[in-house]
Amino acid sequence: MEPLWQFFKSVKLTVVLLLTLAGTSIIGTLIPQNETPAAYFQAFGPFFSRLFHVLDFFDMYHSWWFQGMLVLLTANIVVCSIDRLSATWKLVFVKSPVFNRERFKNAAARQAFSDGRSPAELAGPCLKRMAASFATTRFDETEDGFCLFGERWRWSRLGVYAVHSSVVLLLVGGLTGSMFGFEGMANIAEGESVQTIRLRNSNQTRELDFAIRCDDFDVSFYESGAPKEFRSELSIIEQGKVVFKKAIIVNDPLRYKGINIYQASYGTLPPRGAMLVFTSKETGMRYRKSARIGDTVEIPEGQGSFSLDRFDRNAMFKGHAVGEAFGGTLTTIDGQAADILLPQHFPSFDRMRGGSVVVSVENTEQGYYTGLQVSRDPGVWVVYAGFVLMLAGCFVTFFMSHQQVCMEVVRDRSGSRVTLSGRANKNPMGMERKVEQLVRRLGGPGNTPPADA
């Protein structure tokens, strides 16, 4: 296992993988992803479209080789972290920290000043101030005074491993969603339900554990005619019972059992019905009656009945296109039936028939379908956890450091000579500011700290 371990802990492998991922991501940016085969054939021609298809360039982020590189990078980060963690772990979780005065003699953060009091008088105030600033302190007496040590944030050395772990969580979450998640579309007419969705950019379908029903759909428009808002009233049905209901709009999805249902689009359906107008030639009276396709209504004045049978978006009449039109059967009281065509754009069209009653369409009952995006990403919470951990790790890594301070107090003719030295594993300028701050609080040249400082 040693050669394999050496391979995965190599920083060169990290650099190669990152550069390769960056290069392939450029390919994924330049080549549109998840388009139709016809679009790729037109854009790249037969040879390159076939070659790119074999290389999975058209769905690169779900390809086996891209996911394989992510797995390699994850293993590389884990092995590198484990290989270097043992030494850091022993340093962080030491039972009895060892302080060596010799290590502080050449510290860059170092200041000295004189104090008029004796070491015995300074011991109490200095120990109190050191304990207030550092989590761990130690007091050692010397022949001519004392030495006081302070330490804090030893655990901050683990910040870089938190960042490494966050990257691993991001990669694992992305791979989990890519391998075990799905994304599809479903178009549902008002009042209908579906339990099967069509997977994105694929002819495959996926059956859900529940049915989605569109109870109602509403759309509002701006004065320009552009859609302002579209809203779907959805119900989740399991075993024939409604178990959850919610009205969704764009960016406000319905979430159920880890599946997200987004409002993505909408469209119009053939009209479900119309307001029919019956005009009597004998009396000139106009009568309005609402009917849906399949309904039969009685014609006033005892002139028979009319059945609304169909709707045709491109109706033809004697070889001529008349556009959108309803069709039905008019049955007179003596049992004679006539097939009638009712073009929407020609209200007086039925006058040509010459019957005793003229039928026309005044307005229609427009039907809509809602377009839903249905997706499941089981790795999304792992990704969220990775982002949170990365923020915490970056904060610890860049804004905190393992700090150690040594204060030597030596008796001299005027009282005491105080030397304050500090060391940090990073941010030396911050350590210098910390030493200056302690010097001011303890009493610098010309300043004597109060007895209770």
FENWOMO-V697210 format. One record per residue. PHI is phi in radians with two decimals (none if undefined). NEAR is the number of other C-alpha atoms within 12 Angstrom. Layout:
# FENWOMO-V697210
phi=PHI near=NEAR
phi=PHI near=NEAR
This chain:
# FENWOMO-V697210
phi=none near=7
phi=-1.07 near=9
phi=-1.07 near=9
phi=-1.15 near=12
phi=-1.12 near=18
phi=-1.10 near=16
phi=-1.13 near=21
phi=-1.34 near=29
phi=-1.57 near=26
phi=-1.29 near=25
phi=-1.22 near=19
phi=-1.06 near=17
phi=-1.09 near=24
phi=-1.06 near=26
phi=-1.10 near=18
phi=-1.08 near=18
phi=-1.13 near=29
phi=-1.14 near=22
phi=-1.14 near=16
phi=-1.16 near=21
phi=-1.10 near=25
phi=-1.13 near=17
phi=-1.13 near=15
phi=-1.20 near=26
phi=-1.14 near=22
phi=-1.09 near=17
phi=-1.07 near=22
phi=-1.15 near=24
phi=-1.44 near=17
phi=-1.31 near=13
phi=-1.68 near=25
phi=-0.99 near=22
phi=-1.66 near=26
phi=1.02 near=24
phi=-1.56 near=20
phi=-1.35 near=19
phi=-0.99 near=23
phi=-1.12 near=14
phi=-1.15 near=17
phi=-1.21 near=25
phi=-1.09 near=19
phi=-1.24 near=15
phi=-1.38 near=18
phi=-2.04 near=19
phi=1.51 near=16
phi=-1.16 near=16
phi=-1.21 near=14
phi=-1.24 near=20
phi=-1.12 near=24
phi=-1.20 near=20
phi=-1.10 near=16
phi=-1.13 near=26
phi=-1.17 near=25
phi=-1.10 near=16
phi=-1.45 near=21
phi=1.08 near=25
phi=-1.26 near=31
phi=-1.47 near=33
phi=-2.45 near=32
phi=-1.09 near=30
phi=-1.28 near=31
phi=-1.92 near=27
phi=-1.30 near=25
phi=-1.14 near=19
phi=-1.30 near=21
phi=-1.21 near=31
phi=-1.15 near=28
phi=-1.11 near=22
phi=-1.14 near=28
phi=-1.14 near=33
phi=-1.12 near=28
phi=-1.07 near=30
phi=-1.12 near=37
phi=-1.07 near=32
phi=-1.09 near=30
phi=-1.08 near=34
phi=-1.15 near=39
phi=-1.10 near=30
phi=-1.16 near=29
phi=-1.05 near=28
phi=-1.15 near=29
phi=-1.12 near=21
phi=-1.12 near=21
phi=-1.75 near=21
phi=-1.32 near=23
phi=-1.05 near=16
phi=-1.16 near=15
phi=-1.14 near=22
phi=-1.07 near=21
phi=-1.14 near=17
phi=-1.27 near=21
phi=-1.34 near=23
phi=-1.77 near=18
phi=-1.46 near=13
phi=-1.26 near=10
phi=-2.19 near=12
phi=-1.02 near=19
phi=-1.75 near=18
phi=-1.97 near=23
phi=-2.07 near=20
phi=-1.09 near=26
phi=-1.12 near=13
phi=-1.23 near=17
phi=-1.71 near=26
phi=-1.16 near=21
phi=-1.84 near=15
phi=-1.17 near=25
phi=-1.19 near=22
phi=-1.55 near=32
phi=-2.58 near=31
phi=-2.47 near=34
phi=-2.41 near=28
phi=-2.70 near=31
phi=-1.82 near=31
phi=-2.33 near=32
phi=-1.31 near=27
phi=-1.64 near=29
phi=-1.38 near=24
phi=-0.98 near=33
phi=-1.12 near=24
phi=-1.31 near=23
phi=-1.46 near=37
phi=-1.03 near=32
phi=-1.11 near=23
phi=-1.05 near=25
phi=-1.18 near=40
phi=-1.13 near=34
phi=-1.15 near=24
phi=-1.17 near=30
phi=-1.15 near=36
phi=-1.14 near=23
phi=-1.28 near=18
phi=-1.77 near=25
phi=-2.29 near=25
phi=-1.26 near=21
phi=-2.09 near=27
phi=-2.32 near=29
phi=-2.57 near=28
phi=-2.00 near=24
phi=-2.15 near=22
phi=-1.46 near=18
phi=-2.12 near=16
phi=-1.10 near=12
phi=-2.09 near=20
phi=2.89 near=27
phi=-2.70 near=31
phi=-2.23 near=37
phi=-2.12 near=40
phi=-1.93 near=38
phi=-2.40 near=41
phi=-2.61 near=33
phi=-2.63 near=29
phi=1.01 near=27
phi=-1.05 near=31
phi=-1.20 near=27
phi=-1.13 near=32
phi=-1.12 near=34
phi=-1.50 near=35
phi=-1.03 near=32
phi=-1.14 near=31
phi=-1.28 near=32
phi=-1.13 near=31
phi=-1.14 near=31
phi=-1.03 near=34
phi=-1.13 near=35
phi=-1.15 near=30
phi=-1.12 near=35
phi=-1.09 near=34
phi=-1.11 near=33
phi=-1.09 near=30
phi=-1.16 near=35
phi=-1.13 near=34
phi=-1.11 near=30
phi=-1.12 near=30
phi=-1.16 near=32
phi=-1.09 near=26
phi=-1.14 near=26
phi=-1.20 near=27
phi=-1.50 near=21
phi=-2.00 near=18
phi=-1.62 near=25
phi=-2.70 near=31
phi=-2.56 near=30
phi=-2.59 near=32
phi=-2.22 near=34
phi=-2.58 near=36
phi=-1.85 near=34
phi=-2.22 near=37
phi=-1.32 near=32
phi=-0.99 near=31
phi=1.50 near=22
phi=-1.90 near=25
phi=-2.41 near=30
phi=-2.38 near=32
phi=-2.22 near=27
phi=-2.15 near=23
phi=-2.02 near=32
phi=-1.70 near=25
phi=-1.14 near=24
phi=-1.07 near=24
phi=0.88 near=19
phi=-2.70 near=18
phi=-1.53 near=12
phi=-1.41 near=15
phi=-2.14 near=20
phi=-2.42 near=24
phi=-1.61 near=19
phi=-1.54 near=29
phi=-1.39 near=18
phi=-2.57 near=25
phi=-1.81 near=30
phi=-1.98 near=45
phi=-2.04 near=37
phi=-1.66 near=37
phi=-1.32 near=27
phi=-2.81 near=26
phi=-2.39 near=33
phi=-2.28 near=29
phi=-2.38 near=27
phi=-2.07 near=16
phi=-2.23 near=12
phi=-1.31 near=11
phi=-1.08 near=8
phi=-1.29 near=8
phi=1.73 near=10
phi=-1.27 near=11
phi=-1.15 near=17
phi=-1.61 near=15
phi=-2.74 near=21
phi=-2.21 near=31
phi=-2.28 near=34
phi=-2.07 near=39
phi=-1.61 near=34
phi=-1.93 near=39
phi=-2.23 near=33
phi=-1.72 near=32
phi=-2.09 near=24
phi=-2.23 near=21
phi=0.89 near=11
phi=1.39 near=13
phi=-2.07 near=14
phi=-1.34 near=19
phi=-1.90 near=18
phi=-2.82 near=20
phi=-2.39 near=25
phi=-2.85 near=26
phi=-1.62 near=27
phi=-2.01 near=32
phi=-2.27 near=29
phi=-1.03 near=24
phi=1.21 near=19
phi=-2.34 near=18
phi=-1.42 near=26
phi=-1.68 near=31
phi=-2.10 near=26
phi=-2.64 near=26
phi=0.92 near=18
phi=1.37 near=21
phi=-1.88 near=25
phi=-1.79 near=28
phi=-2.09 near=43
phi=-1.84 near=35
phi=-1.36 near=37
phi=-1.93 near=29
phi=-2.81 near=27
phi=-2.78 near=32
phi=-2.80 near=22
phi=-1.68 near=22
phi=-1.94 near=21
phi=-0.96 near=24
phi=-0.95 near=30
phi=-1.46 near=28
phi=-3.00 near=31
phi=-2.72 near=37
phi=-1.61 near=27
phi=-1.57 near=36
phi=-2.06 near=30
phi=-1.91 near=39
phi=-1.95 near=29
phi=-1.42 near=25
phi=-1.21 near=18
phi=-1.31 near=14
phi=-1.82 near=14
phi=1.35 near=13
phi=-1.30 near=17
phi=-1.99 near=21
phi=-2.15 near=25
phi=-1.95 near=23
phi=-2.49 near=29
phi=-1.54 near=28
phi=-2.59 near=31
phi=-1.78 near=28
phi=-1.05 near=27
phi=1.80 near=20
phi=-1.46 near=21
phi=-2.12 near=22
phi=-2.08 near=30
phi=-1.45 near=26
phi=-1.46 near=32
phi=-1.01 near=25
phi=1.11 near=21
phi=1.12 near=17
phi=-1.74 near=26
phi=1.91 near=26
phi=-2.44 near=29
phi=-2.35 near=40
phi=-1.89 near=33
phi=-1.49 near=36
phi=-1.75 near=27
phi=-2.76 near=28
phi=-2.41 near=32
phi=-2.28 near=25
phi=-1.25 near=21
phi=-2.32 near=20
phi=-1.32 near=23
phi=-2.10 near=19
phi=-2.37 near=20
phi=0.93 near=8
phi=1.45 near=8
phi=-2.01 near=10
phi=-1.40 near=16
phi=-2.02 near=22
phi=1.39 near=19
phi=-1.20 near=25
phi=-2.69 near=36
phi=-1.60 near=45
phi=-2.36 near=35
phi=-2.80 near=35
phi=-2.14 near=29
phi=-1.74 near=34
phi=-2.01 near=26
phi=-1.38 near=23
phi=-1.21 near=17
phi=-1.63 near=11
phi=1.58 near=13
phi=-1.41 near=15
phi=-1.99 near=17
phi=-2.39 near=21
phi=-1.40 near=23
phi=-2.10 near=33
phi=-1.87 near=40
phi=-2.17 near=44
phi=-1.12 near=34
phi=-1.21 near=30
phi=-1.56 near=22
phi=-2.29 near=21
phi=-1.06 near=25
phi=-1.67 near=22
phi=-1.04 near=23
phi=-1.29 near=31
phi=-1.09 near=21
phi=-1.13 near=17
phi=-1.22 near=17
phi=1.35 near=15
phi=-1.43 near=25
phi=-1.34 near=27
phi=-2.36 near=34
phi=-1.84 near=35
phi=-1.87 near=47
phi=-2.55 near=38
phi=-1.90 near=38
phi=-1.62 near=28
phi=-2.68 near=24
phi=-2.05 near=29
phi=-1.70 near=21
phi=-1.23 near=22
phi=-1.87 near=25
phi=-2.25 near=29
phi=-2.14 near=34
phi=-1.79 near=41
phi=-1.73 near=34
phi=-1.97 near=43
phi=-1.75 near=34
phi=-1.98 near=37
phi=-2.47 near=34
phi=-2.44 near=30
phi=-2.31 near=28
phi=-1.17 near=25
phi=-1.66 near=25
phi=-1.14 near=27
phi=-1.24 near=20
phi=-1.16 near=25
phi=-1.13 near=26
phi=-1.04 near=22
phi=-1.08 near=25
phi=-1.12 near=28
phi=-1.11 near=25
phi=-1.08 near=21
phi=-1.14 near=27
phi=-1.14 near=27
phi=-1.07 near=23
phi=-1.13 near=25
phi=-1.13 near=28
phi=-1.14 near=27
phi=-1.08 near=20
phi=-1.13 near=25
phi=-1.16 near=28
phi=-1.70 near=22
phi=-2.08 near=22
phi=-2.31 near=27
phi=-2.60 near=31
phi=-1.31 near=34
phi=-1.95 near=37
phi=-2.32 near=42
phi=-2.27 near=44
phi=-2.17 near=43
phi=-2.00 near=46
phi=-1.89 near=40
phi=-2.04 near=39
phi=-2.15 near=32
phi=-1.21 near=27
phi=-2.39 near=18
phi=-1.14 near=14
phi=-1.52 near=15
phi=2.56 near=22
phi=-2.55 near=29
phi=-1.96 near=30
phi=-1.90 near=39
phi=-2.12 near=37
phi=-2.05 near=44
phi=-2.23 near=40
phi=-2.38 near=44
phi=-2.32 near=38
phi=-2.56 near=33
phi=-1.29 near=25
phi=-2.77 near=23
phi=1.03 near=21
phi=-1.10 near=24
phi=-1.14 near=20
phi=-1.12 near=23
phi=-1.18 near=32
phi=-1.10 near=26
phi=-1.15 near=22
phi=-1.14 near=29
phi=-1.12 near=36
phi=-1.05 near=26
phi=-1.13 near=22
phi=-1.16 near=38
phi=-1.10 near=35
phi=-1.11 near=23
phi=-1.31 near=26
phi=-1.52 near=38
phi=1.95 near=33
phi=-1.64 near=24
phi=-1.01 near=21
phi=1.48 near=13
phi=-2.10 near=16
phi=-1.99 near=24
phi=-1.15 near=26
phi=-1.15 near=19
phi=-1.09 near=19
phi=-1.81 near=16
phi=-1.12 near=23
